[in-house]
């Protein structure tokens, strides 16, 4: 699949990383309270076998609020690559529900990104009824950019994205129907 005239790209990656996480969300799928944050630093290192040396940092933070059946989750995320390196091996992968909705899952890649989002949902069935699968109706608004240093044709520019969703929090995991 694809254009056979495209050159083949191969590379080796090996890196050190340091990641700090905080997660006090009360529900991983449909949170009503708490926050989540992550700081990730990565150093690609030729001494470990990588083709190139570069550094990346990614910061992700979100907070959930609720009142009655209504829930709101606000978040801000960014990732940066600080050195000149080929795009393929230093890309952050985004796309899909809540991370540039409307693009396919993992459909955007770039060395740098910014993303701000708000996700609202309302529980449709009362939580006081036992043995029911929680159902939610909601949507998201997202605004951000995915780009590479010095390669303007690989810059999405600032784009807005939105979704409408119907979700269920089943014992097997979340089920989403979104547009």
C-alpha positions in Angstrom: 0.0 0.0 0.0 1.3 3.4 -0.9 3.6 4.9 -3.5 6.4 2.4 -4.4 8.6 5.4 -5.4 8.8 6.7 -1.8 12.3 6.1 -0.2 12.6 3.6 2.6 13.4 5.2 5.9 15.1 3.2 8.7 16.4 4.3 12.0 17.3 3.0 15.4 16.0 4.5 18.7 17.4 4.1 22.2 16.9 6.6 25.0 16.8 7.4 28.6 13.6 8.7 30.0 12.3 10.1 33.2 8.5 10.3 33.8 6.6 11.7 36.7 2.9 11.0 36.9 0.1 12.2 39.2 -3.4 10.8 38.9 -6.2 11.5 41.4 -9.1 11.0 38.9 -11.9 9.1 40.4 -12.6 7.2 37.2 -10.2 6.6 34.3 -13.0 6.7 31.6 -15.5 9.3 32.8 -13.9 11.2 35.7 -16.0 13.5 37.9 -13.3 14.8 40.2 -9.5 14.9 40.5 -6.6 15.7 38.3 -4.0 14.0 36.2 -0.6 15.3 35.2 2.5 13.8 33.5 5.9 15.2 32.8 8.1 13.1 30.5 11.7 13.9 29.5 13.5 11.7 27.0 17.1 11.8 25.8 17.9 9.8 22.7 21.4 8.5 23.0 23.8 7.1 20.4 25.9 5.5 23.1 22.8 3.2 23.7 22.5 2.4 20.0 20.3 5.3 18.7 21.1 6.9 15.3 20.8 10.5 16.6 21.0 12.4 19.9 18.0 14.6 20.7 15.8 15.6 23.7 12.1 15.7 24.1 9.8 16.9 26.8 6.0 16.4 27.1 3.7 17.9 29.7 0.1 16.8 30.1 -2.4 18.1 32.7 -6.1 17.8 33.1 -8.7 18.4 35.8 -12.2 17.1 36.3 -15.2 18.9 37.8 -18.8 17.8 38.4 -22.1 19.0 39.6 -25.1 16.7 39.7 -25.1 14.6 36.5 -22.9 17.1 34.7 -19.1 16.6 34.3 -16.4 18.8 32.7 -12.8 17.9 32.1 -10.3 20.6 31.1 -6.8 19.9 29.9 -3.7 21.4 28.3 -0.9 19.4 26.7 2.3 20.1 24.9 5.4 18.3 23.5 8.7 19.7 22.3 11.7 18.2 20.5 14.7 20.5 21.0 17.3 19.3 18.4 17.5 18.9 14.7 16.5 15.3 14.0 14.6 13.4 11.3 10.8 13.8 11.8 10.0 10.1 11.8 12.0 9.1 14.8 11.1 12.1 17.0 7.4 12.4 16.5 4.6 12.7 19.0 1.5 10.8 17.8 -1.9 12.3 18.2 -5.4 12.1 16.7 -8.7 10.6 17.7 -11.3 11.3 20.3 -10.2 14.0 22.7 -6.8 14.5 20.9 -7.9 16.3 17.7 -11.2 14.6 17.2 -12.1 14.1 13.6 -8.7 12.9 12.7 -8.2 9.1 12.8 -6.6 7.6 15.9 -2.9 8.3 15.8 -3.4 10.2 12.5 -1.2 13.2 13.3 2.6 13.1 13.9 5.0 15.9 14.6 8.0 16.9 16.6 6.1 19.5 18.5 2.5 20.0 19.5 0.1 22.1 21.6 -3.4 21.1 22.6 -6.1 22.5 24.8 -9.4 20.7 25.3 -12.6 20.7 27.2 -14.8 17.6 27.5 -18.3 17.8 28.8 -20.7 14.8 29.5 -23.9 14.2 31.3 -24.9 10.9 32.9 -28.1 9.8 31.3 -29.2 7.2 33.9 -29.3 7.9 37.6 -26.4 6.6 39.7 -28.8 5.5 42.4 -30.1 2.6 40.3 -27.8 -0.4 41.0 -26.8 -2.9 38.3 -27.1 -0.4 35.4 -24.3 0.4 33.0 -23.6 4.1 33.3 -24.4 5.9 30.1 -23.2 9.4 29.1 -23.9 12.0 26.4 -21.4 14.7 25.7 -18.9 16.4 23.5 -15.5 17.9 23.3 -13.8 21.0 22.0 -10.1 21.0 21.2 -7.7 23.6 19.8 -4.1 23.1 18.9 -1.3 22.5 16.5 1.1 19.8 15.4 4.3 20.9 13.7 8.0 20.2 12.9 10.9 22.6 13.1 11.8 24.1 9.8 9.4 22.0 7.7 6.4 24.1 7.0 4.5 21.6 4.9 4.3 19.4 8.0 2.6 22.1 10.1 -1.1 21.6 10.7 -1.4 25.3 11.7 -3.8 25.9 14.6 -6.9 23.8 14.2 -10.1 23.4 16.1 -11.8 20.0 16.6 -15.0 18.9 18.2 -16.9 15.7 18.8 -20.3 14.6 20.0 -20.3 11.3 21.9 -22.4 8.7 23.5 -20.5 6.5 26.0 -21.0 3.6 28.3 -18.7 2.6 31.2 -19.0 -1.2 30.9 -17.2 -3.9 33.0 -15.1 -4.6 29.9 -14.1 -1.0 29.5 -15.5 2.1 27.9 -17.6 2.0 24.8 -17.8 5.2 22.7 -19.9 6.2 19.8 -18.7 9.5 18.5 -18.9 11.9 15.5 
